[in-house]
Amino acid sequence: MESEITDYFPSCYIEVIDMKCLDCDYEEEVEADILLECFEMTNDDFPSCICVNCNGDNLVPKDVYDQIKGNFIYKLKK
């Protein structure tokens, strides 16, 4: 199926979102179209999917993962 998609749309035109599981730290790239279409049907603050590694409902975008886990280092500008 993926070869059919890339025949019509080169991979440079397919947007992906880096996702990471809050429970097991599994990482995956998900096509933006699929993720955003599912997100529009929910009232959540951020999109989440089911992790294929641990079957938890905690596969979130990496920037959301970093905010929840506190992985950002903020530098104050003066």
C-alpha positions, -999 to +999 in steps of 0.1 A: +000+000+000+028+024+009+044+019-025+011+029-041+010+061-021+046+070-028+040+064-065+016+094-066+030+114-038+068+114-033+079+109+003+090+146+006+053+156+003+040+132+030+039+150+063+045+129+094+043+136+131+068+120+155+050+102+183+062+088+215+045+066+242+042+080+277+044+044+292+071+025+273+089+053+253+082+036+220+086+060+190+068+060+157+061+083+128+024+087+120+011+104+088-003+138+097-035+134+077-045+103+095-037+116+130-054+150+125-085+134+110-088+112+141-081+142+164-109+162+149-134+136+161-124+139+198-124+168+223-090+161+237-063+187+243-038+168+221-040+138+197-032+104+211-032+069+196-029+034+208+007+023+212+015-009+192+042-018+216+024-018+249-013-014+238-017+017+260-036+048+248-006+070+255+011+075+221+013+113+218+033+138+197+069+141+209+065+178+219+035+169+241+056+140+255+084+164+263+061+188+281+045+161+302+078+145+311+095+179+317+122+174+291+123+210+280+151+233+291+140+269+290+166+296+286+154+331+297+163+360+275+172+392+292 
